[in-house]
Amino acid sequence: MKATDVRAMSADQMGDELLSLKKELFNLRFQQASGANENTARMRQVRRDIARIKTIQGQSARSGS
């Protein structure tokens, strides 16, 4: 997910996407612990997408829009 994609989302869409990414990260952590995780790079992608959404949410809150 690119920052431009996140900036195009509404606040509700960002919240929904953040929730789904957190759930996915939770599941990936369980897979990692059980040894069933085949795509370890996905954890990094999900963590970065979460950070990207939180950063843009913070910027939006500070700018007042």
N, C-alpha and C positions, 0 to 999 in steps of 0.2 A: 504494500500500500504506500502510495506516495503522499507527501504533504499536501499537494494540490488537491488530491482526492479527499483528504480529510477536511481541508478548508472549505470544500464545496458542500460538505454535509451540514445539516442543521444540528442544533444542540442536542435534540432528542436522538437523532441518528447517531451522533458521536457517542452518546451515553449507551445506546443499544449495542453499538459495535464494541465499545470498551467492555461491556458485560460479557459479550460472547467471546472476546479474546481472552478475558480472565478465566472463563470456563475452559476454553481450549488449553490454556497454559496449565491449569490444574490437572486436566486429563493427561497432558504430555508429561507432567511430573510423575504421575502414577505409572505411566508406561515406562518412564526412565528407571524408576525404582524397581519395577518388576522385570526389567530387561527386555521388554517388548517394543521399545521405541526404535523404529527403523530409520526415521528421518530426524536425526538429532539437530540438524540445522534449523528445523522448524521452530524449536524452542527460542532460538535467538531472534528469528523473524518476528515471532509473536511478542516477545519482550520489547523489541524495538518499536513495533506498531503500537503497543500500549503506551510506551513513553512518548511517541509522536502525538497520539491523541491527547494525552494529558498535557503536553506542552502547548498544543494549539488551544485547548480549553482554557488554560491559564492565560494565554495571550489574549484570547477573546474576552475573558473576564476583566483583565486589566484595562483593555481598550474601551470597555463599556458597550460592546456590540453583541 
